Amino acid sequence: MLKTKRSRVVFGISSLLAAALALAGTVFFTHSARAANPTYYHAQAHVHLKGALPTHPIHNPLLSTTLAQAESDENADPKPGLSALCQSFLGGTNPYAVPTKTVDMINGDTVVQAGSQTGCGSPQNETTITVNPNNPRNLVAGTNDYRIFNTREQRADGSGWAYATFDGGKTWKNVQVPHLTFQTGATGALSDMDSAGDPSLTFGPDNTVYYANLVFSRFNAGSGVVVSVSHDGGRTWGEPVIVHTDGVDANGNSLPTVFFNDKEWVAADQHGNVFVTWTHFTFTDTTQSTYVESPIVMEVSHDGGRTFGAMTFVSPAIETGVTGGVMPFGSGSNPVVGRNGELYVAYETAVCQTLACNLPTDHDATIVAKSTDRGATFTQNIVDTNFDFPGNPDTGRATLTGENFRINSFPQLTVDRETGRLWVTWADDRNGQYDANGNSIKTNGDVLVATSNNGKNWKESTLGSADDEVYPAIAANDSQVIVTYYTRHFDPTGINLDYAYSSVNGHHDDATVVKNMAQATVHRITEQSENPNVQFLGIGLVSGKVLQGEFIGDYTAVAMGSDGVAHPCWTDFRGNPGLASSPANLPNQDAYTARITTDE
């Protein structure tokens, strides 16, 4: 969650891109070059300025893409005087039908006390879910959960919540994970932190659950990665363990730093080893105005999450001597542990001939790094070119045509523990429509799925529909594979979204699996299409107009138990229709789930 701090003028890549867009009024990705040379893709964002460069220029054109994919701040400003779409439902009834096959995981929700969403149900977005390998009826999920008011900010902010079920997803217990942030009573270094988010969950042995969160300050450069542990399947949680911090001392005092931490993810084996990866953004000085690199890094615990070792590099980094090939301009890391203890980390980055990344064949790619020594060393394996979505000058971020919410093309990775086969998925715009100058005419987000038996050689296919699909998640068990995603397939001419899935039987040779993936059907999960614009508004950088629905989270999730039942988890926009009328039950962002038995 790369965030804008109140005490800084510019923070991170997205802010640099926004500053350039404010001067330029446009950004585009070059597709004309792609047409002339099929090995060149639209990963390079070119910002055309009508005046002088901004004070903090983007030196490398490919870095614009990396920065634009990193998260800007969601809800940093309560935006007084403006009205979010959710407020239009206050005093009325929920327009959506009562869900029949999907379950709202949120209970005990609060009402927003300040800002553009005042009176609406508190939002929950950016979902994660994991299933107990020894008890498929025990699952734990999490989100960015904004239900607790932060008196230091005078608004609600992410506070870290877990949702546990012991009946296979029928009912969910919501539990506040203790002492992650100021508003939840954190002490020491964590007392500087105002928000917790980028949730990631995984099960270890003996009902142990590991919950990783990014934590950061709204008032200074402090940021860090923490892990909380539950030993009873998610019912209760211990004190957070600090994996890594920058910009803060042990007492919570702000320190100057050239680093910011973002997009952490956690994996664990059944022997007490816990692996946490994240993006380590590096800047030239403590104003954090000029970006240098964003390598994927990792810290490992060998004692069940009680302590973590030194930070090491998963991806290449400038300090390790990289000059060409896989570049340290990545984000969106996603680790899993293989059946034989090997460690895999998927992420998106640039592949270039030089550090300048300014040659026609330079492009973005999905990478899966592999380690056979518990993360001490990695080999980098390119899965395929990753085609970024087009930039939207009004939002300063990549969006789908006609939508305001930001999107990315980060991968998600899973391993079938029964077969050892790896599966990775991401969504990109390789089949979008562009004019001769490289300007986007209409997006066509496609879900890509690749599979490998060794992490080195990958076979790939596209699934979904002719309409936009984004934010895919993937799970596998005993050769049954499910991919879930948002789709516009059921409302192709409008802005409404559904959550859907495709599934495939992976118990075949690679050629057959790839063929089956290409023919997989889009199955609807949500009972009706929903408006994603319900919360999180912004102001257009070009139009100056109010833009509803700029943030719905940066990923979704799915887990599959040993019983073959899949449990998708996504940000839903219906609230909780059917319950007693209250603001918390009217349309707002809630976390939903469902039970799916695949039949492919």
Legacy VTK file of the C-alpha trace (Angstrom):
# vtk DataFile Version 3.0
C-alpha trace
ASCII
DATASET POLYDATA
POINTS 600 float
0.000 0.000 0.000
2.220 2.835 -1.121
0.637 5.798 0.652
0.616 9.567 0.515
1.791 11.028 3.819
0.303 14.288 4.989
3.727 15.712 5.823
5.185 15.146 2.355
4.578 16.829 -0.976
5.314 13.786 -3.122
5.436 10.160 -2.120
6.187 7.227 -4.326
5.692 6.386 -7.956
2.007 7.090 -8.293
2.512 10.613 -6.957
5.315 11.234 -9.431
3.125 10.015 -12.240
0.261 12.171 -11.016
2.547 15.229 -10.897
3.648 14.590 -14.445
0.064 14.032 -15.570
-1.000 17.300 -13.997
1.475 19.080 -16.243
0.992 16.912 -19.289
-2.679 16.139 -19.285
-2.060 12.753 -20.863
-0.214 9.476 -20.552
-0.208 6.582 -22.984
1.433 3.262 -23.565
3.023 2.776 -26.968
1.139 0.179 -28.967
2.200 1.486 -32.364
5.701 0.192 -31.674
4.195 -3.108 -30.629
2.447 -3.417 -33.997
5.745 -2.908 -35.820
7.714 -5.197 -33.531
5.828 -8.047 -31.826
8.520 -8.386 -29.155
7.875 -4.848 -27.924
4.985 -4.318 -25.556
3.292 -1.398 -23.894
5.089 -1.667 -20.586
6.847 1.645 -21.123
4.785 4.596 -19.926
5.695 7.800 -21.738
4.665 11.012 -20.047
4.529 13.966 -22.434
4.973 17.305 -20.732
3.812 20.659 -22.091
6.091 22.518 -19.702
9.143 21.749 -17.622
9.625 18.411 -15.914
8.229 18.140 -12.378
10.633 18.800 -9.544
11.046 15.056 -9.014
11.320 13.573 -12.514
10.887 9.957 -13.470
14.307 9.275 -14.956
13.426 5.913 -16.418
10.294 5.605 -18.606
9.672 2.005 -17.562
9.670 3.055 -13.919
6.483 5.006 -14.562
4.727 1.687 -14.930
6.240 0.279 -11.739
5.274 3.371 -9.805
1.774 3.510 -11.253
1.219 -0.106 -10.196
2.304 0.584 -6.631
-0.555 1.625 -4.411
-1.426 5.236 -3.886
-3.299 6.207 -0.775
-6.855 5.043 -0.350
-8.905 7.336 1.841
-5.984 9.384 3.189
-8.165 12.505 2.961
-11.716 12.343 4.376
-12.732 14.852 1.643
-15.202 17.022 3.598
-18.057 18.508 1.610
-18.112 15.740 -0.989
-20.610 12.908 -1.061
-19.805 9.279 -1.864
-22.393 7.238 -3.740
-23.144 5.177 -0.622
-24.677 8.264 1.007
-27.437 8.356 -1.619
-28.916 5.184 -0.086
-29.103 6.531 3.473
-32.640 6.588 4.806
-33.833 4.203 2.129
-33.715 0.491 1.471
-31.044 -1.694 -0.047
-31.712 -2.014 -3.815
-30.025 -5.405 -4.037
-31.786 -8.718 -3.511
-31.039 -10.904 -0.517
-28.040 -13.132 -1.354
-28.891 -16.797 -1.731
-25.547 -18.428 -2.564
-23.027 -15.919 -1.261
-22.211 -14.971 2.335
-21.324 -11.581 3.812
-18.388 -12.279 6.143
-18.654 -8.971 8.017
-20.503 -8.666 11.307
-20.366 -5.983 13.964
-19.601 -3.357 11.328
-19.534 0.333 12.258
-20.757 3.506 10.563
-18.307 6.018 9.051
-18.053 9.095 11.292
-16.235 11.612 9.087
-15.622 12.549 5.481
-17.328 11.817 2.181
-18.652 8.451 3.430
-20.203 9.748 6.658
-23.202 7.633 7.663
-22.285 4.716 5.400
-21.175 1.287 6.523
-17.422 1.069 7.075
-15.659 -0.421 4.058
-13.721 -3.663 3.902
-11.690 -4.452 0.796
-8.576 -6.229 -0.544
-9.266 -9.774 0.519
-7.146 -12.731 1.581
-8.217 -16.237 2.630
-6.541 -19.475 3.717
-7.807 -22.956 4.615
-6.572 -25.306 7.331
-4.813 -28.217 5.554
-6.014 -30.582 8.287
-9.563 -29.270 8.621
-11.227 -27.948 5.459
-14.087 -26.468 7.490
-11.678 -24.062 9.219
-10.833 -21.035 7.102
-9.463 -17.607 7.984
-9.863 -14.457 5.884
-8.837 -10.830 6.174
-9.199 -7.421 4.509
-8.310 -3.781 4.739
-10.890 -3.129 7.456
-11.755 0.508 8.266
-14.204 0.068 11.127
-12.099 1.656 13.945
-11.827 5.436 14.355
-8.321 6.887 14.634
-8.434 9.964 16.884
-5.021 11.107 15.687
-6.351 11.310 12.129
-9.952 12.122 13.081
-11.220 9.420 10.760
-11.402 5.645 10.508
-8.418 3.786 9.081
-7.232 0.234 8.466
-6.851 -1.583 11.762
-6.273 -5.271 10.998
-9.107 -7.795 11.332
-9.377 -11.546 10.826
-12.537 -13.497 10.020
-12.609 -17.158 11.057
-15.073 -19.930 10.247
-15.299 -23.463 11.623
-18.385 -24.564 9.700
-17.012 -24.383 6.169
-17.916 -20.748 5.554
-21.519 -20.570 6.713
-20.787 -18.266 9.647
-17.792 -16.043 10.366
-16.333 -14.672 13.598
-14.742 -11.225 13.198
-11.682 -10.721 15.413
-9.567 -7.592 15.792
-5.888 -8.492 15.521
-4.351 -6.695 18.527
-1.989 -3.742 18.666
-1.018 -3.259 15.033
-1.655 0.492 14.975
-2.126 3.602 17.090
-5.920 3.248 17.225
-5.640 -0.382 18.384
-3.271 0.389 21.268
0.086 -0.369 19.656
3.237 0.413 21.615
6.887 0.883 20.702
7.654 1.269 17.009
4.093 0.361 16.032
2.656 3.307 17.980
3.769 5.437 15.018
1.560 3.487 12.618
-1.893 4.752 11.656
-3.002 2.049 9.258
-2.652 -1.691 8.682
-3.424 -3.319 5.370
-2.229 -5.395 2.416
-3.451 -8.448 4.363
-2.006 -11.899 3.654
-2.788 -15.152 5.468
-1.430 -18.691 5.451
-1.774 -21.822 7.577
1.172 -23.613 9.112
1.014 -26.851 11.138
-1.231 -27.630 14.134
-3.975 -25.025 13.496
-1.382 -22.235 13.352
-2.261 -19.238 11.183
0.161 -16.497 10.116
-1.268 -13.063 9.288
1.035 -10.516 7.616
0.165 -6.819 7.408
1.804 -3.694 6.094
1.761 -0.907 8.694
2.560 2.755 8.110
2.219 6.272 9.470
0.028 8.935 7.901
2.252 11.718 9.287
5.814 10.667 8.530
7.894 8.134 6.568
7.442 5.253 9.007
6.449 1.905 7.479
6.920 -1.740 8.252
5.864 -5.342 7.914
4.414 -7.332 10.817
3.202 -10.882 11.377
0.548 -11.936 13.890
0.076 -15.586 14.867
-2.961 -17.600 15.929
-2.593 -21.108 17.357
-6.299 -21.957 17.418
-7.360 -21.600 13.805
-8.012 -17.859 13.942
-10.112 -17.586 17.108
-7.491 -15.580 19.007
-4.298 -13.753 18.023
-1.037 -12.973 19.783
0.955 -9.776 19.819
2.401 -8.707 16.448
5.996 -9.598 15.607
7.858 -6.897 13.712
9.486 -8.340 10.608
10.973 -5.102 9.332
10.573 -1.337 9.756
11.994 1.787 8.145
11.619 5.402 9.237
10.861 4.706 12.894
12.848 3.792 16.003
11.970 1.256 18.702
10.030 3.886 20.662
7.888 5.052 17.776
9.873 8.179 16.947
10.153 9.167 13.309
13.513 8.737 11.569
14.671 9.942 8.147
14.721 7.107 5.607
15.141 6.489 1.890
13.008 3.314 2.045
9.330 2.483 2.002
7.809 -0.987 2.358
4.833 -2.150 0.315
2.838 -5.196 -0.810
3.953 -7.872 1.645
2.881 -11.529 1.381
3.379 -14.562 3.624
3.916 -18.286 3.084
4.754 -21.107 5.492
5.699 -24.775 5.437
4.677 -27.456 7.919
7.978 -27.283 9.832
7.813 -23.835 11.434
9.444 -21.891 8.582
7.667 -18.648 7.673
8.574 -16.606 4.592
7.552 -12.955 4.195
8.237 -11.117 0.929
7.554 -7.507 0.035
8.599 -4.599 -2.198
11.378 -2.417 -0.790
11.036 0.951 -2.497
14.294 2.918 -2.526
14.708 6.660 -3.164
17.738 8.887 -3.629
17.237 10.878 -0.419
15.010 11.180 2.610
12.495 13.426 0.861
11.565 10.206 -0.988
10.986 12.219 -4.146
13.162 10.455 -6.724
12.722 6.734 -7.147
15.740 4.435 -7.603
14.513 0.846 -7.452
11.951 -1.501 -5.925
13.476 -4.964 -5.461
11.519 -7.856 -3.993
12.978 -8.724 -0.589
12.327 -11.366 2.057
12.842 -12.233 5.710
12.504 -15.757 7.083
11.518 -17.163 10.466
12.655 -20.652 11.471
10.825 -20.660 14.818
7.188 -20.354 13.864
7.115 -16.582 13.479
8.633 -15.658 16.834
11.739 -14.072 15.280
12.823 -13.172 11.747
16.282 -13.081 10.221
18.011 -10.463 8.096
16.479 -9.036 4.935
17.642 -10.723 1.733
16.923 -10.158 -1.963
14.504 -12.313 -3.934
14.884 -10.326 -7.155
18.045 -8.739 -8.535
18.951 -5.357 -7.061
21.233 -2.528 -8.073
23.454 -3.226 -5.078
23.928 -6.820 -6.201
25.303 -5.653 -9.540
22.397 -6.105 -11.958
23.093 -4.606 -15.387
20.545 -6.299 -17.624
17.854 -8.965 -17.683
15.367 -9.137 -14.813
15.348 -5.647 -13.279
14.822 -4.423 -9.682
11.716 -2.466 -10.673
9.101 -4.906 -9.419
6.152 -5.260 -7.088
3.330 -7.620 -6.210
5.328 -10.538 -4.802
3.529 -13.774 -3.960
5.419 -16.678 -2.281
4.409 -20.349 -1.956
6.186 -23.404 -0.585
6.389 -26.401 -2.922
5.612 -29.985 -2.071
9.304 -30.783 -1.489
10.099 -27.653 0.512
11.283 -25.514 -2.376
10.263 -21.848 -2.284
8.694 -20.011 -5.223
7.979 -16.266 -5.439
5.921 -14.768 -8.267
6.111 -11.051 -9.004
5.926 -8.529 -11.826
8.933 -6.529 -12.961
10.766 -5.161 -15.986
13.074 -7.187 -18.233
15.553 -4.864 -19.940
18.882 -4.899 -21.726
20.264 -2.169 -19.464
19.284 -0.385 -16.259
18.023 2.520 -18.365
15.189 0.305 -19.697
14.878 2.502 -22.776
15.319 0.029 -25.653
12.527 -1.221 -27.944
12.649 -4.801 -26.657
12.469 -3.850 -22.971
9.185 -4.961 -21.426
7.382 -5.982 -18.258
7.114 -9.658 -17.349
5.664 -12.072 -14.851
8.514 -13.770 -12.983
8.631 -16.837 -10.745
11.817 -16.981 -8.676
12.823 -20.370 -7.235
14.915 -21.239 -4.175
15.965 -24.685 -3.000
17.856 -23.417 0.072
14.986 -21.809 2.045
15.413 -18.462 0.356
19.185 -18.018 0.632
19.512 -17.835 -3.163
17.065 -17.591 -6.065
16.985 -18.258 -9.775
14.724 -16.016 -11.867
12.352 -17.646 -14.364
10.356 -15.581 -16.857
6.821 -16.893 -17.305
5.696 -14.449 -19.989
5.512 -10.798 -20.960
3.064 -8.864 -18.803
1.038 -6.225 -20.678
0.103 -3.374 -18.376
-3.323 -1.794 -18.427
-3.522 1.715 -19.948
-3.057 4.768 -17.782
-6.063 6.963 -17.086
-5.027 10.665 -17.030
-8.003 11.630 -14.847
-7.264 9.140 -12.079
-3.482 9.045 -12.498
-3.692 5.266 -12.423
-4.451 2.345 -14.721
-8.191 1.666 -15.026
-10.601 -0.214 -17.232
-12.526 1.750 -19.865
-15.381 3.588 -18.150
-14.273 2.623 -14.627
-12.541 4.674 -11.923
-11.057 1.969 -9.693
-7.329 1.338 -10.079
-6.085 -1.995 -11.351
-2.766 -3.812 -11.671
-1.374 -6.899 -13.351
0.366 -8.467 -10.346
0.434 -12.283 -10.319
-0.940 -14.762 -7.803
0.740 -18.146 -7.374
-0.385 -21.471 -5.923
0.890 -25.030 -5.690
-1.119 -28.232 -5.761
0.271 -30.003 -2.701
-0.954 -33.370 -3.980
0.711 -33.204 -7.392
3.375 -30.511 -6.912
2.180 -28.647 -10.017
2.473 -24.842 -9.894
-0.138 -22.442 -11.191
0.205 -18.676 -11.645
-2.394 -16.170 -12.825
-2.566 -12.491 -13.638
-4.730 -10.172 -15.749
-3.453 -7.800 -18.418
-4.566 -5.837 -21.467
-2.717 -7.644 -24.262
-5.927 -7.848 -26.296
-7.123 -4.311 -25.668
-7.951 -1.963 -28.532
-5.460 0.860 -29.219
-5.175 3.468 -31.973
-2.118 4.053 -34.165
-0.664 6.440 -31.569
-0.931 3.926 -28.749
-3.977 5.495 -27.088
-6.408 3.075 -25.476
-9.760 2.814 -27.238
-11.237 0.029 -25.135
-9.711 -2.282 -22.574
-10.094 -6.046 -22.775
-8.700 -7.357 -19.529
-7.861 -11.031 -19.885
-6.964 -13.584 -17.238
-3.754 -15.444 -18.004
-2.996 -18.800 -16.376
0.338 -20.596 -16.636
1.355 -23.972 -15.209
4.648 -25.729 -14.531
5.908 -28.909 -12.914
9.312 -27.463 -12.065
8.946 -23.673 -11.808
11.200 -23.164 -14.827
9.242 -24.266 -17.891
5.753 -22.770 -18.193
2.762 -23.412 -20.433
0.150 -20.681 -20.662
-3.409 -20.020 -21.773
-6.016 -17.260 -21.632
-9.383 -17.733 -19.980
-12.426 -15.619 -19.339
-14.615 -13.817 -21.862
-14.402 -11.112 -24.512
-15.192 -8.590 -21.768
-12.952 -7.196 -19.033
-11.691 -9.560 -16.333
-9.351 -8.335 -13.569
-7.887 -9.230 -10.175
-7.733 -13.012 -10.578
-6.915 -15.406 -7.737
-6.061 -19.104 -7.993
-6.176 -22.274 -5.886
-5.532 -25.967 -6.602
-5.976 -29.316 -4.885
-5.541 -32.829 -6.235
-5.517 -31.594 -9.878
-8.659 -29.474 -9.490
-7.846 -25.838 -10.252
-10.065 -22.793 -9.805
-9.425 -19.228 -10.945
-11.686 -16.458 -9.644
-11.932 -12.856 -10.882
-14.058 -9.765 -11.377
-15.796 -9.668 -14.746
-17.919 -7.294 -16.827
-19.218 -10.254 -18.825
-22.700 -9.948 -17.347
-22.861 -6.155 -17.817
-20.603 -5.570 -20.838
-21.883 -2.086 -21.696
-22.036 -0.769 -18.153
-19.855 -0.291 -15.094
-21.296 -3.088 -12.953
-19.127 -6.009 -11.899
-19.694 -9.639 -10.987
-17.343 -12.050 -9.308
-16.926 -15.266 -11.322
-14.754 -18.340 -11.707
-13.363 -20.794 -14.232
-12.059 -24.239 -13.370
-10.011 -26.944 -15.038
-8.760 -30.447 -14.302
-4.965 -30.340 -14.233
-4.526 -34.120 -14.258
-3.340 -34.195 -17.884
-0.253 -33.468 -19.938
0.649 -29.804 -20.392
-0.830 -29.510 -23.886
-4.208 -30.870 -22.754
-4.246 -28.671 -19.658
-3.537 -25.565 -21.739
-6.271 -26.518 -24.216
-8.769 -27.092 -21.415
-7.942 -23.747 -19.808
-8.654 -21.928 -23.071
-12.075 -23.578 -23.210
-13.003 -23.059 -19.557
-16.445 -21.576 -18.933
-17.132 -18.334 -17.043
-19.323 -19.245 -14.062
-21.095 -16.457 -12.188
-20.652 -16.407 -8.389
-22.473 -13.206 -7.441
-26.240 -13.354 -7.831
-26.489 -9.997 -9.607
-24.215 -7.358 -11.097
-23.083 -4.633 -8.690
-21.953 -1.024 -8.901
-18.284 -0.731 -7.788
-18.546 3.067 -7.372
-20.176 2.889 -3.955
-17.232 4.211 -1.870
-13.813 5.958 -2.104
-14.198 8.993 -4.312
-11.536 11.272 -5.790
-11.190 14.389 -7.908
-10.237 14.057 -11.551
-6.712 15.304 -12.243
-7.775 16.511 -15.683
-11.552 16.956 -15.507
-11.725 18.277 -11.945
-14.912 16.253 -11.537
-15.821 13.979 -8.645
-14.863 10.418 -9.533
-16.783 7.803 -7.568
-15.351 4.405 -6.718
-11.599 4.906 -7.141
-10.606 2.018 -4.868
-12.000 -1.509 -4.458
-8.803 -3.153 -3.194
-5.808 -4.364 -5.170
-6.476 -8.104 -5.184
-9.003 -10.836 -4.439
-8.553 -14.357 -3.055
-9.600 -17.994 -3.212
-8.643 -21.077 -1.169
-9.392 -24.752 -1.789
-9.539 -27.319 0.997
-8.613 -30.980 1.046
-12.319 -31.710 0.485
-12.136 -30.072 -2.957
-14.436 -27.201 -1.956
-13.241 -23.775 -3.086
-13.882 -20.615 -1.094
-13.519 -17.377 -3.080
-13.274 -14.125 -1.157
-13.828 -10.732 -2.777
-14.877 -7.136 -2.154
-18.631 -7.006 -2.663
-20.635 -3.784 -3.059
-24.103 -4.798 -1.856
-23.630 -4.354 1.865
-25.843 -6.891 3.606
-29.360 -6.739 2.106
-32.021 -8.622 3.987
-30.880 -7.706 7.487
-32.636 -5.080 9.568
-32.413 -1.718 7.859
-29.353 0.199 9.087
-26.590 2.240 7.449
-24.135 -0.623 7.946
-26.335 -2.934 5.856
-26.980 -0.534 2.962
-24.675 -0.704 -0.100
-21.038 -0.477 0.957
-17.876 -2.515 0.520
-18.044 -5.782 2.464
-16.049 -9.002 2.201
-18.082 -11.871 0.721
-17.442 -15.562 0.198
-19.123 -18.645 -1.283
-18.735 -22.433 -1.410
-17.920 -23.862 -4.846
-17.431 -27.468 -5.845
-15.786 -27.636 -9.260
-16.916 -30.330 -11.666
-14.358 -30.131 -14.472
LINES 1 601
600 0 1 2 3 4 5 6 7 8 9 10 11 12 13 14 15 16 17 18 19 20 21 22 23 24 25 26 27 28 29 30 31 32 33 34 35 36 37 38 39 40 41 42 43 44 45 46 47 48 49 50 51 52 53 54 55 56 57 58 59 60 61 62 63 64 65 66 67 68 69 70 71 72 73 74 75 76 77 78 79 80 81 82 83 84 85 86 87 88 89 90 91 92 93 94 95 96 97 98 99 100 101 102 103 104 105 106 107 108 109 110 111 112 113 114 115 116 117 118 119 120 121 122 123 124 125 126 127 128 129 130 131 132 133 134 135 136 137 138 139 140 141 142 143 144 145 146 147 148 149 150 151 152 153 154 155 156 157 158 159 160 161 162 163 164 165 166 167 168 169 170 171 172 173 174 175 176 177 178 179 180 181 182 183 184 185 186 187 188 189 190 191 192 193 194 195 196 197 198 199 200 201 202 203 204 205 206 207 208 209 210 211 212 213 214 215 216 217 218 219 220 221 222 223 224 225 226 227 228 229 230 231 232 233 234 235 236 237 238 239 240 241 242 243 244 245 246 247 248 249 250 251 252 253 254 255 256 257 258 259 260 261 262 263 264 265 266 267 268 269 270 271 272 273 274 275 276 277 278 279 280 281 282 283 284 285 286 287 288 289 290 291 292 293 294 295 296 297 298 299 300 301 302 303 304 305 306 307 308 309 310 311 312 313 314 315 316 317 318 319 320 321 322 323 324 325 326 327 328 329 330 331 332 333 334 335 336 337 338 339 340 341 342 343 344 345 346 347 348 349 350 351 352 353 354 355 356 357 358 359 360 361 362 363 364 365 366 367 368 369 370 371 372 373 374 375 376 377 378 379 380 381 382 383 384 385 386 387 388 389 390 391 392 393 394 395 396 397 398 399 400 401 402 403 404 405 406 407 408 409 410 411 412 413 414 415 416 417 418 419 420 421 422 423 424 425 426 427 428 429 430 431 432 433 434 435 436 437 438 439 440 441 442 443 444 445 446 447 448 449 450 451 452 453 454 455 456 457 458 459 460 461 462 463 464 465 466 467 468 469 470 471 472 473 474 475 476 477 478 479 480 481 482 483 484 485 486 487 488 489 490 491 492 493 494 495 496 497 498 499 500 501 502 503 504 505 506 507 508 509 510 511 512 513 514 515 516 517 518 519 520 521 522 523 524 525 526 527 528 529 530 531 532 533 534 535 536 537 538 539 540 541 542 543 544 545 546 547 548 549 550 551 552 553 554 555 556 557 558 559 560 561 562 563 564 565 566 567 568 569 570 571 572 573 574 575 576 577 578 579 580 581 582 583 584 585 586 587 588 589 590 591 592 593 594 595 596 597 598 599
